[in-house]
Amino acid sequence: MTTLAAGAAIALALASCANPGAGSGSASGGSSDAGGGSGRVNLPAISSIDTPKDAVLPKGDGKATCDAGTTLAYVGAQTGPNAQLGVNIYNGVQLAINEHNAANPNCQVQFKKFDTEGDPNKATGPVTQAVSESSIVGVVGLPFSGESKATGNIFEQKGLVHITPAATNPTLTTNGWKTFFRGLGNDAVQGPAAASFLTGKLQAKKVYVVQDDSDYGIGLGESTTKALGSAVAGTDKVTTGQKDFSAVISKIVNAKPDAVFYSGYYAEGAPFQQQLAGKGYTGVFLGPDGLKDDQFIKLAGDASDGAYFTCPCIPGELIPSFSDGYKKVSNGAAPGTYSIEGYDAATVLLSGIDAGKTTRPALLDWVKSYDKDGLSKHYKWDDKGELAKPDVYGYKVEGGKIVPVGKIG
């Protein structure tokens, strides 16, 4: 994902304005002037996933020793219009550190958080502060591509390794940075997977693509459009902070697509979907990981029901040991988007500390040569910081909750 620029938060009152009955069911798109021919497809949810039996866990062997001040940090959004995506991650990191410290009395790793608000224009300050603290030997973050792009050189200059559990713009690994590692698939993977999902399982013959103005939205919109090829019924753009989407929705109604793909974040994606449903659109609505959050449901109201998402993230809520532990650090909330990726990223760094890699150069080398299973996937990076063969999952809103429907790529 990438960040939104600073903008006004979406009023929660939007959630009460949804068009009744517009969200779910199997109504055919052909029955509405706003819909295409294939109608709404209802894919079944999955209830379990396989996890690697030899996954590395934060507790290690319990014999680790390290200096009292050894610190890991989370740098990313804690506040701002898309803060929940950051909260999901740092709760996962917190769980990993809690489990590690409980099992290793002679290595109590400290945890510090730095808030960027998810804004590339504000991220340089917190990142500069984090890299200046010599006790910090590794970072989980930044979640969004825009802020990652703005700060990568700062990490590079200080030799501080950082693993992003969420930033997906493919160009981030083309900057020559040696300290940047991506703990998930990028948009060059997610875009084609979304296109295949739309024209395959979701049975769409005509797709209208709408993207926001963020690095994330633009990059993912372009890769999805390219992969859709002749199935594209039209494209349009929206802007950060936009609240009235009537102009683009009018174009969609006239195009009569089977599906709409929105490339961006929930702060705009939720009211967009709400207004789209309010105009009678009953076809498929698909958004990417930037929309896959309970805040989308909260802001879109009834219009969210039946919406689908793609995400290069694993449904951590289906791993009981992780889900139960996560709820202890999140006031009972279930794992969200990228929670388990944050947990795994922290585990990679913690396992390095346990192996005695407690300086920045040593921990960086540890990550470069890492080749082990985590709970969510196998972690081994190429020389650019990309993972091999990352998975993409599909999700949908059902009964007011986001549920997984299985791998789509």
N, C-alpha and C positions, 0 to 999 in steps of 0.2 A: 504493500500500500504506500501511498504518498500522502502528504499532509494537505490540508486545506489552508489557505491564507486566513488570517484573522477575519472573522466576520461575526455578525450577530447570531446568537443561538436561536434555534428554531423554537417557537413558542409551543409549549405542550398542549395548548388549546387546539392545535391542529388535529390532535388525535381524535377529537370528538366529531370531526366533520366528514368522516368517510361515508361513501355512498352505501347504504344498507344493501347487503346481498351481492356486492360487487366483487368480494374477495374470493370465495371458494366455490367448490362444486365442479360439475363437469359441463357447464354451459358452453355451447359451441360458440367460437368466435364469430361464426357466420351469422349468428342470430342478432348481431349488433352491427350498426354502421361503423363502429370503431374497431371491430375485431376482424380477424382474417378467418380462414377456413378450418383450421385444425382444432381450434377450441382449447379448453383447459385439460391438461393431462395430469392425472393423479398417480404419482409414483409412490410405491410403498416405502415406509421408513425401515431402516435396518436397526437391529437391537444389540448388535455386538460386533466387535472387530478383533482380529488377531493381533497380538503384540509379540515382539521378539522374546524368546524365552531367556536369552542371555543379555537382556537390556541392562546397560550401566545405570545404576541408581545413585542418588546423591549420597547415601550413607556410606558407600564404599565398604571397606573392611573394618572400619571403626578404629584403625590404628594410626590415623594421620596425625602429624604434628606440624605446627606452623606458628609463626610469630603472632602475637596477640592482635596486632593492628591490621593483619591481612584483610583486604576489603574487595568485594565485588560491588558493582554499581549497576543500577538501571538508569538509563537516560532516555527520556521520551515523555509523551503526554501523560499528565496526571489530571490536568484541567483542560478546558477548551471544548469546542463543539463536538469533537470525536474522542473525548477522553476515555470513554469506556474501553476502547480498543487497547489503550495503554494500560488501564487498570487490569484487564485480563492477563496481560503479560507479566506485570510486576507481582501480581499475586502468585503466578506460577513460579517466578524466581524466588519469592519469599518462602514458598513451600519447600523448594529444593534446599535452600539454605537452612531452614528450620530442621529438616530431616537430617541434613549433614551434621549440623552442630549437636543434635541430640545423640548422634551415634559416635561422635568424635570429640571427647572431652578435652583433648590436647590440641585441637585445631578449631577454634571458634571464629569462623569467618564472619566479618562484619558486612553489613548491607547498607548502602546509601542510595537515595533516589534523587534525581535531578529532573525538574519539570520543564519541558520545552513548549508545552501547550500544543504540540503537534504542528508548530508554525516554523517554517524554515527561516523566517526573519528574526525569530526569537531564540532559535536553537543554538546559535553560536556561543551565546553567553554561558548557558548551563554546561555545554560541552567543554568550553575553555576552563570552566571551574573544575569539572571532573578530571580532566587530564592533568591539571596542575597539582592535584592531590596525589603525592607519591605512593601513598598506601593502597591506592586503587590499582589493581594489577589486571583487571579484566572488566568488560562492560557487556551487559545485555541491552541491545538497542542499536540504533533508534528504530521505532516502529514504522515510520513513514518515509517514503522515497525522497520527497522534497527536502526534508530536514537532513536525511542521510547525505544527499548530494551537497548540501550547504556546509556540512561539517566533516566530511571524510578526510580532508586534508589536515584538519586539526588533530585528529586521532593519529594520522600517519606521521606527522611531525614529532609526536611524543611516543611513537611506537607502542600505542595502547590497543591491544586486540579488542575487537567488538564483534559480537554475533547478533545480527538482526533476526528476530523471529517473524518479521512481517513485511519488510520493505521489498517490493517485487519488481521495481523498474529495472529492466535488463541492463541498462547502460551503467548502473552503479558498479558493475564489475569490469568496466572497460576503462577505468580511470587510472589503472596502474597501482591502486592501493594494495599494500601487502597486509594491512591490519583489518580489512573488512571481509567478513564471512556472512553468507546468506544461509539461514537455517530452514529454507523452504524453496519451492520452485518459483521461478520468476514469471513475468507476464508473457514471455515467449512460450511458456508451457501452459499457463492458464488460459490465454486467449484462444488457441486452437482447441483446448479441451472444452471451453465454453461453447464454441461454434459447433463442435461435434455433439455436445449435449443438446443444444437447441435443435439441430436438424435431425438428430437420431432419436434419443429417448423422449424428447419433448415434441417431436413430430412437426416442427415448424418448417414451412416452405418459404415464408417471407418474414424477414426479421428487420425491425427498425432499430438502429443503434444510436444511442444518445450518450454523449460523454461530457464530463465536466472539464474545467480548465486546469486541473492539477496535473503534475507530471504523471501520476498514477493513472488518472482517468484518461488522459490523452494516449499514453502508451498502450494501455490495455484496450482502449477503444479501437486503436489502429490495428493491433494484432488480431483482435476478434473480427473486425471488419474484413481484414485480408483473408482470414481463414474461412469466413462465411462465403466469400466469392459471390456468385450469382444469386445467392439467397438474400442478399441485402436489399431491402425494400426502400431504404432511405437512411440518412444520417443527419444528426444535428448536434448542437453544442449548447451547454448551459454554463452558468458561472457560479463561482463560490459565493454563498450568501443569497443567491436568487430565491425568491419565494413564489413568484407567479410564473407558472410554466404553460400558460394558456396558448402562447404562440406555437411552441413546439408540439404541444398536444394536438392542436388543430391540424398540423402536418401529419401527425401519426394517424389521426382519425381518417384523413383523406387517403392515406396510403393503404389502410386496411391490412396491417400485418398480422400474421399468426402469433408473433412474439415481439416483445420489446426487450432489448438488452440495455441496461443503464450502467455505464462505466463511471463510477465515482464513489461517494461516501453517503452514509445514511442521513447526514444533516440536510442534504438537498434531495437525496434519493427517496426519502420517506414522503415528504410533501408532494414530490413529483408523482409517485405511485398513487397517492391519495387523490390527487387532482385528475390523474389519468383514469382511475376507476370511476370517479365522479362524472366523467364524460361518457360512461357506458362501456369502456373497454373491458372485454371479458377474455381476451387471449392470454397467452403466457407472459408473465413478467419475470425476468431473470436479472439479478444483480450479482456482482462479484463479492469478494471478501470484505470490501469497504462498506457494504450494506449489511453483511451478515452479523447482526448484533441485535440484542433485545431492544435497544433504543430504536431500531427501525420499526419494530412492532408497536412500541409505545407512541411513536410520533405518527405513524401511518394509520393506526387504529385498525378497524375492520378491513380496510383495503389491503392490509398486509397478508391476510389469510390466503394461502395458495401461492404466494410468491416463492420463487426458487432462487438459490444462490450457488455460485461456484466458489471454491476456496482451496488453495494449496495447503490446507491445514487438516489435521486429524481430529475426529470427534472424540476429544479426551473425556467427555462425559460418559462414554461407553467403556472406559477402563476403570473398574470399580476402585482399585487401590488408589489411583490418582484422584478420581472424583471425590472420594470420601475425605482424603487429605486436603484437597483444595478447599472444600467447604469450611474447613476449620480456620482458614486464613482469609476467607471472603465473606464472613458473616452469613454463611449458609448458602451463598449463591453457587450455582453449578459452574463448572468450567465454561469459558466462553471462547470466542475466536482467538487463536494463538496462545491460549493459556498453557497447553502442553508443550508448545514450541518454546515458550519462555522457560518452562521447567527443564526441558532437555538442554537448551542452550546453557543455562546455569550449571547443569550437571556436567557438561563438557569442561567448563572452567573449573568447577570444584574438583573433578577427578584429576585435573592437572595440578592443582594446589596440593592434593593428597599425595601426588607423585613427587612432590618437592619442587615443583615449578612455580616458585613464589616471587619471581621477578618478572617484569614486563617482557623482556626478551625471551626468557625461558617459557613463559606461558604462551606467547605468540608461536614459538616453535612447536609447542605441544599441540596447539590447534591445527597448525599446518599439516602435521603428520597424523592427526587423529583418524581412526578407522574402526569405529565400534557402533553397535546398535544403541539407540535410545528407545524410550517407550514409543515414540511416534514414528521413527524411521531410522535408517542407517545414516550415520554421519561420517562422511568422508568428502573432503573438498578438493577441487582441482586447483591449479595454480592461480586462478582468478578469484577463488572464493565461492564457487558454485558447487552445489550438490549434484550428484549423479542420480538420475531416475526418480525425481520427486513425484509424489502422488498428488492428484487433484480430486477432491470429493464434491459431490452434489448435496445440497441441503434444501429444505422447504419449510415454510411456515404452516403448521398444522395445529389447530386448537390453541392458538396463541403462543406456541412454542416453536423454536427452530429445531428441526430433527434431521438427521442425516439420511440420505437415500442411497449412499454407497459411492464407490470410486467411479469417476467419469473419465479419468485420464491418468 
